[in-house]
C-alpha cells in the first residue's frame, strides 16, 4: 500500500448525505471489490470448496448422544 490514512482519533465528523443513485453505485463497487478479493483468495487456496478436514466437521445441530443430551 502506497498511502496509509490514519483513522481520526477524537475528531468527530458529520455524516454527509449523498444521493441514492451515488450510494447504490458505491455499494455495487464495494460488492465488486469483495467478489474480487474472494476470487483471489480462492485461487491461492486451490479448490475453494475443499476443506482441510473434509466432512469431519461437527454437526450444526445438537450433538448426537444416544444416552441423552
C-alpha positions in Angstrom: 0.0 0.0 0.0 1.4 3.3 -1.0 -0.6 5.5 1.3 -1.7 4.9 4.8 -4.5 7.2 6.0 -4.7 7.4 9.8 -8.1 7.0 11.5 -9.0 10.3 13.0 -8.9 9.9 16.8 -11.1 12.1 18.9 -12.2 14.0 15.8 -15.9 13.9 15.1 -17.0 14.0 11.5 -20.5 14.8 10.4 -22.1 12.3 8.0 -23.0 13.9 4.7 -26.0 12.8 2.8 -25.4 11.6 -0.7 -27.9 10.9 -3.5 -29.4 7.4 -3.5 -28.0 6.8 -7.0 -24.5 7.6 -5.9 -24.9 5.4 -2.8 -26.1 2.5 -5.0 -23.1 2.9 -7.2 -20.7 2.9 -4.3 -22.4 -0.2 -2.8 -22.1 -2.0 -6.1 -18.4 -1.1 -6.3 -17.9 -2.4 -2.7 -19.6 -5.7 -3.6 -17.4 -6.0 -6.7 -14.3 -5.4 -4.7 -15.3 -8.1 -2.2 -16.0 -10.5 -5.0 -12.5 -9.9 -6.4 -10.9 -10.4 -3.0 -12.7 -13.7 -2.5 -11.7 -14.8 -6.0 -8.1 -14.0 -5.3 -8.2 -15.9 -2.0 -9.8 -18.9 -3.6 -7.2 -19.0 -6.4 -4.5 -19.1 -3.7 -6.1 -22.0 -1.9 -6.7 -24.2 -4.9 -10.1 -25.8 -4.7 -12.3 -23.3 -2.9 -14.8 -26.0 -1.8 -12.2 -28.3 -0.3 -11.6 -28.0 3.4 -8.7 -29.4 5.4 -10.8 -31.8 7.4 -13.2 -32.7 4.6 -16.5 -33.6 6.1 -15.1 -34.1 9.6 -16.8 -31.0 10.9 -19.3 -31.4 13.8 -22.9 -31.1 13.1 -24.5 -27.7 13.4 -27.4 -29.2 15.4 -27.3 -30.8 18.8 -24.5 -33.4 19.3 -25.5 -37.0 18.8 -25.7 -38.7 22.2 -27.7 -41.9 22.4 -27.7 -41.6 26.3 -29.4 -38.3 26.3 -28.2 -34.8 25.5 
